[in-house]
Amino acid sequence: MTAPAPPPPPGGPGQTITVTPDNVLQARRIIGQAAEDAKARLHHLQHGLRVSPAARDDISTAAAVAWNRHLLVDGDSHFQRLISYVSSVEQLGNQLEEAAKQYGFTEEEIEASFKFGAEQR
């Protein structure tokens, strides 16, 4: 049995959101919190995704290594692609922060809006 190939990297067509001065801070807070939560969950689950050899023979050991490479280790593994996707969501949050600055929000207002969202949970 061989490990399946990882899914293609993110970057295809996605959703479009319209950002205005009225919703930019809320959008940044929601997207930033979602990325933070996803990253924490992935790192929490990472150890549990590791495949152990079913037996102590060479085939079981080699199979476990192959599965772990495809699931966790390789640059294009399932886990690394998920981390890459979360990083792209974090970049979107950073872009929204820049948009908020362009709309005239101060660093303090931007930071306060993010903390306010965290306190609401």
Jmol script that loads the backbone (N, CA, C; Angstrom):
load data "model"
ATOM      1  N   MET A   1       0.844  -1.165   0.000  1.00  0.00           N
ATOM      2  CA  MET A   1       0.000   0.000   0.000  1.00  0.00           C
ATOM      3  C   MET A   1       0.894   1.233   0.000  1.00  0.00           C
ATOM      4  N   THR A   2       0.530   2.242  -0.763  1.00  0.00           N
ATOM      5  CA  THR A   2       1.288   3.488  -0.774  1.00  0.00           C
ATOM      6  C   THR A   2       0.422   4.620  -0.248  1.00  0.00           C
ATOM      7  N   ALA A   3       1.086   5.634   0.268  1.00  0.00           N
ATOM      8  CA  ALA A   3       0.360   6.803   0.771  1.00  0.00           C
ATOM      9  C   ALA A   3      -0.180   7.603  -0.403  1.00  0.00           C
ATOM     10  N   PRO A   4      -1.368   8.158  -0.271  1.00  0.00           N
ATOM     11  CA  PRO A   4      -1.910   8.956  -1.369  1.00  0.00           C
ATOM     12  C   PRO A   4      -1.107  10.241  -1.524  1.00  0.00           C
ATOM     13  N   ALA A   5      -1.129  10.783  -2.713  1.00  0.00           N
ATOM     14  CA  ALA A   5      -0.457  12.056  -2.962  1.00  0.00           C
ATOM     15  C   ALA A   5      -1.186  13.162  -2.211  1.00  0.00           C
ATOM     16  N   PRO A   6      -0.461  14.164  -1.746  1.00  0.00           N
ATOM     17  CA  PRO A   6      -1.115  15.288  -1.070  1.00  0.00           C
ATOM     18  C   PRO A   6      -2.013  16.046  -2.037  1.00  0.00           C
ATOM     19  N   PRO A   7      -2.986  16.781  -1.512  1.00  0.00           N
ATOM     20  CA  PRO A   7      -3.846  17.580  -2.377  1.00  0.00           C
ATOM     21  C   PRO A   7      -3.035  18.714  -3.003  1.00  0.00           C
ATOM     22  N   PRO A   8      -3.551  19.308  -4.062  1.00  0.00           N
ATOM     23  CA  PRO A   8      -2.823  20.412  -4.678  1.00  0.00           C
ATOM     24  C   PRO A   8      -2.724  21.588  -3.711  1.00  0.00           C
ATOM     25  N   PRO A   9      -1.696  22.417  -3.876  1.00  0.00           N
ATOM     26  CA  PRO A   9      -1.551  23.557  -2.977  1.00  0.00           C
ATOM     27  C   PRO A   9      -2.686  24.550  -3.154  1.00  0.00           C
ATOM     28  N   PRO A  10      -2.963  25.344  -2.098  1.00  0.00           N
ATOM     29  CA  PRO A  10      -4.013  26.340  -2.219  1.00  0.00           C
ATOM     30  C   PRO A  10      -3.610  27.403  -3.236  1.00  0.00           C
ATOM     31  N   GLY A  11      -4.549  28.147  -3.687  1.00  0.00           N
ATOM     32  CA  GLY A  11      -4.247  29.214  -4.614  1.00  0.00           C
ATOM     33  C   GLY A  11      -5.255  29.311  -5.736  1.00  0.00           C
ATOM     34  N   GLY A  12      -6.214  28.420  -5.730  1.00  0.00           N
ATOM     35  CA  GLY A  12      -7.256  28.464  -6.746  1.00  0.00           C
ATOM     36  C   GLY A  12      -8.237  29.587  -6.444  1.00  0.00           C
ATOM     37  N   PRO A  13      -9.302  29.627  -7.203  1.00  0.00           N
ATOM     38  CA  PRO A  13     -10.286  30.685  -6.986  1.00  0.00           C
ATOM     39  C   PRO A  13     -10.888  30.582  -5.594  1.00  0.00           C
ATOM     40  N   GLY A  14     -11.064  31.689  -4.971  1.00  0.00           N
ATOM     41  CA  GLY A  14     -11.607  31.715  -3.616  1.00  0.00           C
ATOM     42  C   GLY A  14     -12.766  32.680  -3.519  1.00  0.00           C
ATOM     43  N   GLN A  15     -13.166  32.901  -2.311  1.00  0.00           N
ATOM     44  CA  GLN A  15     -14.254  33.813  -2.046  1.00  0.00           C
ATOM     45  C   GLN A  15     -13.774  35.242  -2.132  1.00  0.00           C
ATOM     46  N   THR A  16     -14.644  36.131  -2.511  1.00  0.00           N
ATOM     47  CA  THR A  16     -14.340  37.555  -2.547  1.00  0.00           C
ATOM     48  C   THR A  16     -15.068  38.215  -1.387  1.00  0.00           C
ATOM     49  N   ILE A  17     -14.340  39.055  -0.654  1.00  0.00           N
ATOM     50  CA  ILE A  17     -14.990  39.819   0.395  1.00  0.00           C
ATOM     51  C   ILE A  17     -14.814  41.293   0.075  1.00  0.00           C
ATOM     52  N   THR A  18     -15.802  42.061   0.407  1.00  0.00           N
ATOM     53  CA  THR A  18     -15.742  43.501   0.206  1.00  0.00           C
ATOM     54  C   THR A  18     -15.464  44.141   1.547  1.00  0.00           C
ATOM     55  N   VAL A  19     -14.386  44.911   1.589  1.00  0.00           N
ATOM     56  CA  VAL A  19     -13.970  45.550   2.825  1.00  0.00           C
ATOM     57  C   VAL A  19     -14.260  47.038   2.727  1.00  0.00           C
ATOM     58  N   THR A  20     -14.902  47.540   3.754  1.00  0.00           N
ATOM     59  CA  THR A  20     -15.220  48.966   3.842  1.00  0.00           C
ATOM     60  C   THR A  20     -14.703  49.483   5.176  1.00  0.00           C
ATOM     61  N   PRO A  21     -14.681  50.796   5.348  1.00  0.00           N
ATOM     62  CA  PRO A  21     -14.288  51.319   6.663  1.00  0.00           C
ATOM     63  C   PRO A  21     -15.177  50.803   7.793  1.00  0.00           C
ATOM     64  N   ASP A  22     -16.412  50.452   7.468  1.00  0.00           N
ATOM     65  CA  ASP A  22     -17.337  49.973   8.494  1.00  0.00           C
ATOM     66  C   ASP A  22     -17.071  48.536   8.934  1.00  0.00           C
ATOM     67  N   ASN A  23     -16.437  47.708   8.066  1.00  0.00           N
ATOM     68  CA  ASN A  23     -16.275  46.301   8.430  1.00  0.00           C
ATOM     69  C   ASN A  23     -14.830  45.810   8.450  1.00  0.00           C
ATOM     70  N   VAL A  24     -13.865  46.666   8.130  1.00  0.00           N
ATOM     71  CA  VAL A  24     -12.483  46.214   8.010  1.00  0.00           C
ATOM     72  C   VAL A  24     -11.933  45.665   9.330  1.00  0.00           C
ATOM     73  N   LEU A  25     -12.229  46.322  10.445  1.00  0.00           N
ATOM     74  CA  LEU A  25     -11.700  45.838  11.726  1.00  0.00           C
ATOM     75  C   LEU A  25     -12.350  44.518  12.130  1.00  0.00           C
ATOM     76  N   GLN A  26     -13.635  44.391  11.876  1.00  0.00           N
ATOM     77  CA  GLN A  26     -14.327  43.142  12.190  1.00  0.00           C
ATOM     78  C   GLN A  26     -13.797  42.005  11.307  1.00  0.00           C
ATOM     79  N   ALA A  27     -13.598  42.283  10.019  1.00  0.00           N
ATOM     80  CA  ALA A  27     -13.072  41.253   9.115  1.00  0.00           C
ATOM     81  C   ALA A  27     -11.672  40.832   9.545  1.00  0.00           C
ATOM     82  N   ARG A  28     -10.830  41.805   9.916  1.00  0.00           N
ATOM     83  CA  ARG A  28      -9.479  41.484  10.371  1.00  0.00           C
ATOM     84  C   ARG A  28      -9.511  40.635  11.626  1.00  0.00           C
ATOM     85  N   ARG A  29     -10.382  40.988  12.552  1.00  0.00           N
ATOM     86  CA  ARG A  29     -10.483  40.244  13.803  1.00  0.00           C
ATOM     87  C   ARG A  29     -10.928  38.807  13.545  1.00  0.00           C
ATOM     88  N   ILE A  30     -11.936  38.627  12.738  1.00  0.00           N
ATOM     89  CA  ILE A  30     -12.481  37.286  12.463  1.00  0.00           C
ATOM     90  C   ILE A  30     -11.452  36.429  11.735  1.00  0.00           C
ATOM     91  N   ILE A  31     -10.834  36.987  10.710  1.00  0.00           N
ATOM     92  CA  ILE A  31      -9.850  36.226   9.934  1.00  0.00           C
ATOM     93  C   ILE A  31      -8.613  35.935  10.764  1.00  0.00           C
ATOM     94  N   GLY A  32      -8.147  36.925  11.522  1.00  0.00           N
ATOM     95  CA  GLY A  32      -6.974  36.708  12.376  1.00  0.00           C
ATOM     96  C   GLY A  32      -7.227  35.647  13.433  1.00  0.00           C
ATOM     97  N   GLN A  33      -8.399  35.687  14.042  1.00  0.00           N
ATOM     98  CA  GLN A  33      -8.723  34.704  15.078  1.00  0.00           C
ATOM     99  C   GLN A  33      -8.869  33.308  14.479  1.00  0.00           C
ATOM    100  N   ALA A  34      -9.470  33.225  13.302  1.00  0.00           N
ATOM    101  CA  ALA A  34      -9.620  31.924  12.642  1.00  0.00           C
ATOM    102  C   ALA A  34      -8.250  31.325  12.315  1.00  0.00           C
ATOM    103  N   ALA A  35      -7.336  32.146  11.815  1.00  0.00           N
ATOM    104  CA  ALA A  35      -5.987  31.657  11.498  1.00  0.00           C
ATOM    105  C   ALA A  35      -5.260  31.221  12.762  1.00  0.00           C
ATOM    106  N   GLU A  36      -5.374  32.008  13.816  1.00  0.00           N
ATOM    107  CA  GLU A  36      -4.722  31.667  15.084  1.00  0.00           C
ATOM    108  C   GLU A  36      -5.265  30.353  15.642  1.00  0.00           C
ATOM    109  N   ASP A  37      -6.577  30.194  15.610  1.00  0.00           N
ATOM    110  CA  ASP A  37      -7.199  28.957  16.099  1.00  0.00           C
ATOM    111  C   ASP A  37      -6.780  27.747  15.253  1.00  0.00           C
ATOM    112  N   ALA A  38      -6.770  27.913  13.940  1.00  0.00           N
ATOM    113  CA  ALA A  38      -6.396  26.810  13.060  1.00  0.00           C
ATOM    114  C   ALA A  38      -4.949  26.389  13.284  1.00  0.00           C
ATOM    115  N   LYS A  39      -4.053  27.357  13.425  1.00  0.00           N
ATOM    116  CA  LYS A  39      -2.640  27.039  13.646  1.00  0.00           C
ATOM    117  C   LYS A  39      -2.473  26.291  14.970  1.00  0.00           C
ATOM    118  N   ALA A  40      -3.146  26.752  16.012  1.00  0.00           N
ATOM    119  CA  ALA A  40      -3.048  26.089  17.317  1.00  0.00           C
ATOM    120  C   ALA A  40      -3.582  24.655  17.236  1.00  0.00           C
ATOM    121  N   ARG A  41      -4.700  24.466  16.558  1.00  0.00           N
ATOM    122  CA  ARG A  41      -5.280  23.123  16.433  1.00  0.00           C
ATOM    123  C   ARG A  41      -4.366  22.191  15.634  1.00  0.00           C
ATOM    124  N   LEU A  42      -3.808  22.700  14.560  1.00  0.00           N
ATOM    125  CA  LEU A  42      -2.917  21.872  13.755  1.00  0.00           C
ATOM    126  C   LEU A  42      -1.694  21.435  14.555  1.00  0.00           C
ATOM    127  N   HIS A  43      -1.093  22.365  15.267  1.00  0.00           N
ATOM    128  CA  HIS A  43       0.089  21.999  16.045  1.00  0.00           C
ATOM    129  C   HIS A  43      -0.267  21.051  17.195  1.00  0.00           C
ATOM    130  N   HIS A  44      -1.467  21.195  17.735  1.00  0.00           N
ATOM    131  CA  HIS A  44      -1.926  20.288  18.787  1.00  0.00           C
ATOM    132  C   HIS A  44      -2.131  18.870  18.233  1.00  0.00           C
ATOM    133  N   LEU A  45      -2.613  18.775  17.015  1.00  0.00           N
ATOM    134  CA  LEU A  45      -2.900  17.478  16.393  1.00  0.00           C
ATOM    135  C   LEU A  45      -1.682  16.839  15.740  1.00  0.00           C
ATOM    136  N   GLN A  46      -0.643  17.599  15.499  1.00  0.00           N
ATOM    137  CA  GLN A  46       0.500  17.138  14.713  1.00  0.00           C
ATOM    138  C   GLN A  46       1.081  15.821  15.226  1.00  0.00           C
ATOM    139  N   HIS A  47       1.335  15.709  16.508  1.00  0.00           N
ATOM    140  CA  HIS A  47       1.945  14.497  17.053  1.00  0.00           C
ATOM    141  C   HIS A  47       1.039  13.275  16.851  1.00  0.00           C
ATOM    142  N   GLY A  48      -0.253  13.471  17.012  1.00  0.00           N
ATOM    143  CA  GLY A  48      -1.190  12.367  16.860  1.00  0.00           C
ATOM    144  C   GLY A  48      -1.336  11.870  15.422  1.00  0.00           C
ATOM    145  N   LEU A  49      -0.858  12.637  14.464  1.00  0.00           N
ATOM    146  CA  LEU A  49      -0.949  12.232  13.060  1.00  0.00           C
ATOM    147  C   LEU A  49       0.192  11.319  12.638  1.00  0.00           C
ATOM    148  N   ARG A  50       1.216  11.229  13.456  1.00  0.00           N
ATOM    149  CA  ARG A  50       2.391  10.411  13.126  1.00  0.00           C
ATOM    150  C   ARG A  50       2.000   8.933  13.093  1.00  0.00           C
ATOM    151  N   VAL A  51       2.428   8.251  12.043  1.00  0.00           N
ATOM    152  CA  VAL A  51       2.145   6.825  11.858  1.00  0.00           C
ATOM    153  C   VAL A  51       3.311   6.025  12.421  1.00  0.00           C
ATOM    154  N   SER A  52       3.004   5.047  13.251  1.00  0.00           N
ATOM    155  CA  SER A  52       4.026   4.140  13.801  1.00  0.00           C
ATOM    156  C   SER A  52       4.026   2.843  13.008  1.00  0.00           C
ATOM    157  N   PRO A  53       5.172   2.182  12.913  1.00  0.00           N
ATOM    158  CA  PRO A  53       5.204   0.895  12.203  1.00  0.00           C
ATOM    159  C   PRO A  53       4.248  -0.103  12.854  1.00  0.00           C
ATOM    160  N   ALA A  54       3.563  -0.876  12.035  1.00  0.00           N
ATOM    161  CA  ALA A  54       2.629  -1.879  12.546  1.00  0.00           C
ATOM    162  C   ALA A  54       3.365  -3.047  13.198  1.00  0.00           C
ATOM    163  N   ALA A  55       4.587  -3.271  12.777  1.00  0.00           N
ATOM    164  CA  ALA A  55       5.420  -4.343  13.334  1.00  0.00           C
ATOM    165  C   ALA A  55       6.870  -3.862  13.283  1.00  0.00           C
ATOM    166  N   ARG A  56       7.773  -4.729  13.703  1.00  0.00           N
ATOM    167  CA  ARG A  56       9.188  -4.348  13.727  1.00  0.00           C
ATOM    168  C   ARG A  56       9.959  -4.846  12.498  1.00  0.00           C
ATOM    169  N   ASP A  57       9.270  -5.127  11.439  1.00  0.00           N
ATOM    170  CA  ASP A  57       9.939  -5.607  10.228  1.00  0.00           C
ATOM    171  C   ASP A  57      10.266  -4.435   9.304  1.00  0.00           C
ATOM    172  N   ASP A  58      11.109  -4.695   8.323  1.00  0.00           N
ATOM    173  CA  ASP A  58      11.564  -3.645   7.409  1.00  0.00           C
ATOM    174  C   ASP A  58      10.432  -3.009   6.612  1.00  0.00           C
ATOM    175  N   ILE A  59       9.472  -3.803   6.189  1.00  0.00           N
ATOM    176  CA  ILE A  59       8.358  -3.279   5.386  1.00  0.00           C
ATOM    177  C   ILE A  59       7.494  -2.340   6.215  1.00  0.00           C
ATOM    178  N   SER A  60       7.163  -2.735   7.433  1.00  0.00           N
ATOM    179  CA  SER A  60       6.348  -1.871   8.297  1.00  0.00           C
ATOM    180  C   SER A  60       7.070  -0.567   8.601  1.00  0.00           C
ATOM    181  N   THR A  61       8.362  -0.656   8.864  1.00  0.00           N
ATOM    182  CA  THR A  61       9.154   0.536   9.157  1.00  0.00           C
ATOM    183  C   THR A  61       9.204   1.462   7.947  1.00  0.00           C
ATOM    184  N   ALA A  62       9.454   0.901   6.777  1.00  0.00           N
ATOM    185  CA  ALA A  62       9.512   1.708   5.549  1.00  0.00           C
ATOM    186  C   ALA A  62       8.152   2.335   5.238  1.00  0.00           C
ATOM    187  N   ALA A  63       7.078   1.586   5.464  1.00  0.00           N
ATOM    188  CA  ALA A  63       5.735   2.115   5.213  1.00  0.00           C
ATOM    189  C   ALA A  63       5.428   3.291   6.143  1.00  0.00           C
ATOM    190  N   ALA A  64       5.789   3.154   7.408  1.00  0.00           N
ATOM    191  CA  ALA A  64       5.552   4.239   8.366  1.00  0.00           C
ATOM    192  C   ALA A  64       6.334   5.489   7.965  1.00  0.00           C
ATOM    193  N   VAL A  65       7.567   5.305   7.537  1.00  0.00           N
ATOM    194  CA  VAL A  65       8.379   6.446   7.090  1.00  0.00           C
ATOM    195  C   VAL A  65       7.715   7.135   5.899  1.00  0.00           C
ATOM    196  N   ALA A  66       7.246   6.331   4.943  1.00  0.00           N
ATOM    197  CA  ALA A  66       6.597   6.892   3.749  1.00  0.00           C
ATOM    198  C   ALA A  66       5.324   7.651   4.123  1.00  0.00           C
ATOM    199  N   TRP A  67       4.503   7.051   4.955  1.00  0.00           N
ATOM    200  CA  TRP A  67       3.273   7.720   5.385  1.00  0.00           C
ATOM    201  C   TRP A  67       3.582   9.030   6.095  1.00  0.00           C
ATOM    202  N   ASN A  68       4.557   9.018   7.000  1.00  0.00           N
ATOM    203  CA  ASN A  68       4.898  10.233   7.736  1.00  0.00           C
ATOM    204  C   ASN A  68       5.438  11.322   6.814  1.00  0.00           C
ATOM    205  N   ARG A  69       6.207  10.916   5.818  1.00  0.00           N
ATOM    206  CA  ARG A  69       6.687  11.908   4.839  1.00  0.00           C
ATOM    207  C   ARG A  69       5.509  12.558   4.131  1.00  0.00           C
ATOM    208  N   HIS A  70       4.572  11.734   3.646  1.00  0.00           N
ATOM    209  CA  HIS A  70       3.418  12.265   2.903  1.00  0.00           C
ATOM    210  C   HIS A  70       2.456  13.036   3.800  1.00  0.00           C
ATOM    211  N   LEU A  71       2.317  12.619   5.035  1.00  0.00           N
ATOM    212  CA  LEU A  71       1.373  13.281   5.939  1.00  0.00           C
ATOM    213  C   LEU A  71       1.944  14.511   6.620  1.00  0.00           C
ATOM    214  N   LEU A  72       3.223  14.446   7.042  1.00  0.00           N
ATOM    215  CA  LEU A  72       3.752  15.481   7.927  1.00  0.00           C
ATOM    216  C   LEU A  72       5.037  16.168   7.490  1.00  0.00           C
ATOM    217  N   VAL A  73       5.950  15.446   6.912  1.00  0.00           N
ATOM    218  CA  VAL A  73       7.326  15.929   6.822  1.00  0.00           C
ATOM    219  C   VAL A  73       7.645  16.690   5.537  1.00  0.00           C
ATOM    220  N   ASP A  74       7.360  16.098   4.399  1.00  0.00           N
ATOM    221  CA  ASP A  74       7.735  16.718   3.132  1.00  0.00           C
ATOM    222  C   ASP A  74       7.146  18.120   3.007  1.00  0.00           C
ATOM    223  N   GLY A  75       7.837  18.958   2.246  1.00  0.00           N
ATOM    224  CA  GLY A  75       7.371  20.326   2.038  1.00  0.00           C
ATOM    225  C   GLY A  75       5.991  20.415   1.430  1.00  0.00           C
ATOM    226  N   ASP A  76       5.612  19.404   0.648  1.00  0.00           N
ATOM    227  CA  ASP A  76       4.273  19.390   0.055  1.00  0.00           C
ATOM    228  C   ASP A  76       3.361  18.356   0.723  1.00  0.00           C
ATOM    229  N   SER A  77       3.683  17.980   1.968  1.00  0.00           N
ATOM    230  CA  SER A  77       2.846  17.013   2.695  1.00  0.00           C
ATOM    231  C   SER A  77       1.496  17.634   3.029  1.00  0.00           C
ATOM    232  N   HIS A  78       0.573  16.794   3.400  1.00  0.00           N
ATOM    233  CA  HIS A  78      -0.761  17.273   3.785  1.00  0.00           C
ATOM    234  C   HIS A  78      -0.654  18.316   4.895  1.00  0.00           C
ATOM    235  N   PHE A  79       0.112  18.012   5.934  1.00  0.00           N
ATOM    236  CA  PHE A  79       0.233  18.918   7.075  1.00  0.00           C
ATOM    237  C   PHE A  79       0.872  20.237   6.654  1.00  0.00           C
ATOM    238  N   GLN A  80       1.938  20.175   5.881  1.00  0.00           N
ATOM    239  CA  GLN A  80       2.627  21.404   5.471  1.00  0.00           C
ATOM    240  C   GLN A  80       1.745  22.252   4.557  1.00  0.00           C
ATOM    241  N   ARG A  81       0.926  21.611   3.754  1.00  0.00           N
ATOM    242  CA  ARG A  81      -0.005  22.381   2.915  1.00  0.00           C
ATOM    243  C   ARG A  81      -1.078  23.057   3.760  1.00  0.00           C
ATOM    244  N   LEU A  82      -1.508  22.397   4.809  1.00  0.00           N
ATOM    245  CA  LEU A  82      -2.459  23.045   5.715  1.00  0.00           C
ATOM    246  C   LEU A  82      -1.817  24.235   6.416  1.00  0.00           C
ATOM    247  N   ILE A  83      -0.579  24.066   6.864  1.00  0.00           N
ATOM    248  CA  ILE A  83       0.141  25.171   7.495  1.00  0.00           C
ATOM    249  C   ILE A  83       0.308  26.319   6.500  1.00  0.00           C
ATOM    250  N   SER A  84       0.611  25.988   5.262  1.00  0.00           N
ATOM    251  CA  SER A  84       0.755  27.008   4.215  1.00  0.00           C
ATOM    252  C   SER A  84      -0.561  27.754   3.991  1.00  0.00           C
ATOM    253  N   TYR A  85      -1.659  27.021   4.002  1.00  0.00           N
ATOM    254  CA  TYR A  85      -2.965  27.659   3.843  1.00  0.00           C
ATOM    255  C   TYR A  85      -3.242  28.610   5.003  1.00  0.00           C
ATOM    256  N   VAL A  86      -2.954  28.170   6.212  1.00  0.00           N
ATOM    257  CA  VAL A  86      -3.167  29.029   7.384  1.00  0.00           C
ATOM    258  C   VAL A  86      -2.287  30.278   7.277  1.00  0.00           C
ATOM    259  N   SER A  87      -1.075  30.119   6.792  1.00  0.00           N
ATOM    260  CA  SER A  87      -0.194  31.275   6.602  1.00  0.00           C
ATOM    261  C   SER A  87      -0.791  32.260   5.596  1.00  0.00           C
ATOM    262  N   SER A  88      -1.424  31.744   4.551  1.00  0.00           N
ATOM    263  CA  SER A  88      -2.050  32.643   3.581  1.00  0.00           C
ATOM    264  C   SER A  88      -3.243  33.374   4.199  1.00  0.00           C
ATOM    265  N   VAL A  89      -3.949  32.720   5.102  1.00  0.00           N
ATOM    266  CA  VAL A  89      -5.048  33.379   5.812  1.00  0.00           C
ATOM    267  C   VAL A  89      -4.480  34.457   6.740  1.00  0.00           C
ATOM    268  N   GLU A  90      -3.350  34.168   7.404  1.00  0.00           N
ATOM    269  CA  GLU A  90      -2.695  35.177   8.235  1.00  0.00           C
ATOM    270  C   GLU A  90      -2.273  36.381   7.389  1.00  0.00           C
ATOM    271  N   GLN A  91      -1.777  36.122   6.185  1.00  0.00           N
ATOM    272  CA  GLN A  91      -1.390  37.219   5.294  1.00  0.00           C
ATOM    273  C   GLN A  91      -2.597  38.068   4.917  1.00  0.00           C
ATOM    274  N   LEU A  92      -3.732  37.421   4.736  1.00  0.00           N
ATOM    275  CA  LEU A  92      -4.958  38.172   4.465  1.00  0.00           C
ATOM    276  C   LEU A  92      -5.281  39.082   5.656  1.00  0.00           C
ATOM    277  N   GLY A  93      -5.127  38.568   6.869  1.00  0.00           N
ATOM    278  CA  GLY A  93      -5.341  39.399   8.058  1.00  0.00           C
ATOM    279  C   GLY A  93      -4.399  40.589   8.081  1.00  0.00           C
ATOM    280  N   ASN A  94      -3.143  40.381   7.689  1.00  0.00           N
ATOM    281  CA  ASN A  94      -2.181  41.481   7.624  1.00  0.00           C
ATOM    282  C   ASN A  94      -2.590  42.507   6.568  1.00  0.00           C
ATOM    283  N   GLN A  95      -3.104  42.033   5.434  1.00  0.00           N
ATOM    284  CA  GLN A  95      -3.571  42.945   4.391  1.00  0.00           C
ATOM    285  C   GLN A  95      -4.759  43.762   4.882  1.00  0.00           C
ATOM    286  N   LEU A  96      -5.618  43.122   5.660  1.00  0.00           N
ATOM    287  CA  LEU A  96      -6.767  43.854   6.215  1.00  0.00           C
ATOM    288  C   LEU A  96      -6.308  44.899   7.230  1.00  0.00           C
ATOM    289  N   GLU A  97      -5.260  44.578   7.984  1.00  0.00           N
ATOM    290  CA  GLU A  97      -4.704  45.563   8.913  1.00  0.00           C
ATOM    291  C   GLU A  97      -4.167  46.771   8.142  1.00  0.00           C
ATOM    292  N   GLU A  98      -3.487  46.511   7.032  1.00  0.00           N
ATOM    293  CA  GLU A  98      -2.984  47.607   6.195  1.00  0.00           C
ATOM    294  C   GLU A  98      -4.141  48.417   5.616  1.00  0.00           C
ATOM    295  N   ALA A  99      -5.201  47.741   5.214  1.00  0.00           N
ATOM    296  CA  ALA A  99      -6.374  48.451   4.700  1.00  0.00           C
ATOM    297  C   ALA A  99      -6.978  49.337   5.787  1.00  0.00           C
ATOM    298  N   ALA A 100      -7.020  48.829   7.013  1.00  0.00           N
ATOM    299  CA  ALA A 100      -7.557  49.623   8.121  1.00  0.00           C
ATOM    300  C   ALA A 100      -6.716  50.883   8.325  1.00  0.00           C
ATOM    301  N   LYS A 101      -5.408  50.751   8.213  1.00  0.00           N
ATOM    302  CA  LYS A 101      -4.528  51.929   8.337  1.00  0.00           C
ATOM    303  C   LYS A 101      -4.817  52.919   7.210  1.00  0.00           C
ATOM    304  N   GLN A 102      -5.036  52.404   6.001  1.00  0.00           N
ATOM    305  CA  GLN A 102      -5.342  53.287   4.872  1.00  0.00           C
ATOM    306  C   GLN A 102      -6.684  53.985   5.054  1.00  0.00           C
ATOM    307  N   TYR A 103      -7.601  53.323   5.764  1.00  0.00           N
ATOM    308  CA  TYR A 103      -8.887  53.935   6.061  1.00  0.00           C
ATOM    309  C   TYR A 103      -8.779  54.956   7.189  1.00  0.00           C
ATOM    310  N   GLY A 104      -7.606  55.064   7.811  1.00  0.00           N
ATOM    311  CA  GLY A 104      -7.392  56.076   8.833  1.00  0.00           C
ATOM    312  C   GLY A 104      -7.445  55.572  10.266  1.00  0.00           C
ATOM    313  N   PHE A 105      -7.577  54.263  10.460  1.00  0.00           N
ATOM    314  CA  PHE A 105      -7.568  53.720  11.812  1.00  0.00           C
ATOM    315  C   PHE A 105      -6.146  53.764  12.370  1.00  0.00           C
ATOM    316  N   THR A 106      -6.027  54.037  13.644  1.00  0.00           N
ATOM    317  CA  THR A 106      -4.718  54.080  14.293  1.00  0.00           C
ATOM    318  C   THR A 106      -4.307  52.679  14.728  1.00  0.00           C
ATOM    319  N   GLU A 107      -3.015  52.528  15.028  1.00  0.00           N
ATOM    320  CA  GLU A 107      -2.506  51.247  15.547  1.00  0.00           C
ATOM    321  C   GLU A 107      -3.290  50.847  16.801  1.00  0.00           C
ATOM    322  N   GLU A 108      -3.567  51.819  17.657  1.00  0.00           N
ATOM    323  CA  GLU A 108      -4.286  51.535  18.905  1.00  0.00           C
ATOM    324  C   GLU A 108      -5.701  51.036  18.638  1.00  0.00           C
ATOM    325  N   GLU A 109      -6.387  51.642  17.679  1.00  0.00           N
ATOM    326  CA  GLU A 109      -7.741  51.200  17.334  1.00  0.00           C
ATOM    327  C   GLU A 109      -7.721  49.789  16.745  1.00  0.00           C
ATOM    328  N   ILE A 110      -6.736  49.538  15.903  1.00  0.00           N
ATOM    329  CA  ILE A 110      -6.628  48.215  15.287  1.00  0.00           C
ATOM    330  C   ILE A 110      -6.345  47.169  16.359  1.00  0.00           C
ATOM    331  N   GLU A 111      -5.398  47.450  17.228  1.00  0.00           N
ATOM    332  CA  GLU A 111      -5.050  46.509  18.302  1.00  0.00           C
ATOM    333  C   GLU A 111      -6.237  46.300  19.250  1.00  0.00           C
ATOM    334  N   ALA A 112      -6.923  47.375  19.596  1.00  0.00           N
ATOM    335  CA  ALA A 112      -8.076  47.269  20.503  1.00  0.00           C
ATOM    336  C   ALA A 112      -9.188  46.426  19.881  1.00  0.00           C
ATOM    337  N   SER A 113      -9.396  46.548  18.582  1.00  0.00           N
ATOM    338  CA  SER A 113     -10.459  45.765  17.943  1.00  0.00           C
ATOM    339  C   SER A 113     -10.125  44.279  17.967  1.00  0.00           C
ATOM    340  N   PHE A 114      -8.851  43.963  17.854  1.00  0.00           N
ATOM    341  CA  PHE A 114      -8.451  42.565  17.886  1.00  0.00           C
ATOM    342  C   PHE A 114      -8.594  42.003  19.288  1.00  0.00           C
ATOM    343  N   LYS A 115      -8.166  42.740  20.292  1.00  0.00           N
ATOM    344  CA  LYS A 115      -8.289  42.289  21.686  1.00  0.00           C
ATOM    345  C   LYS A 115      -9.751  42.160  22.075  1.00  0.00           C
ATOM    346  N   PHE A 116     -10.576  43.079  21.601  1.00  0.00           N
ATOM    347  CA  PHE A 116     -12.000  43.031  21.915  1.00  0.00           C
ATOM    348  C   PHE A 116     -12.615  41.738  21.424  1.00  0.00           C
ATOM    349  N   GLY A 117     -12.212  41.284  20.225  1.00  0.00           N
ATOM    350  CA  GLY A 117     -12.740  40.025  19.681  1.00  0.00           C
ATOM    351  C   GLY A 117     -12.319  38.838  20.520  1.00  0.00           C
ATOM    352  N   ALA A 118     -11.082  38.856  21.023  1.00  0.00           N
ATOM    353  CA  ALA A 118     -10.584  37.742  21.830  1.00  0.00           C
ATOM    354  C   ALA A 118     -11.314  37.690  23.166  1.00  0.00           C
ATOM    355  N   GLU A 119     -11.648  38.862  23.707  1.00  0.00           N
ATOM    356  CA  GLU A 119     -12.337  38.888  25.008  1.00  0.00           C
ATOM    357  C   GLU A 119     -13.773  38.401  24.881  1.00  0.00           C
ATOM    358  N   GLN A 120     -14.347  38.476  23.712  1.00  0.00           N
ATOM    359  CA  GLN A 120     -15.727  38.064  23.503  1.00  0.00           C
ATOM    360  C   GLN A 120     -15.902  36.552  23.515  1.00  0.00           C
ATOM    361  N   ARG A 121     -14.800  35.802  23.334  1.00  0.00           N
ATOM    362  CA  ARG A 121     -14.903  34.344  23.241  1.00  0.00           C
ATOM    363  C   ARG A 121     -15.190  33.732  24.560  1.00  0.00           C
TER     364      ARG A 121
END
end "model"
wireframe off; spacefill off
backbone 0.3
color backbone group
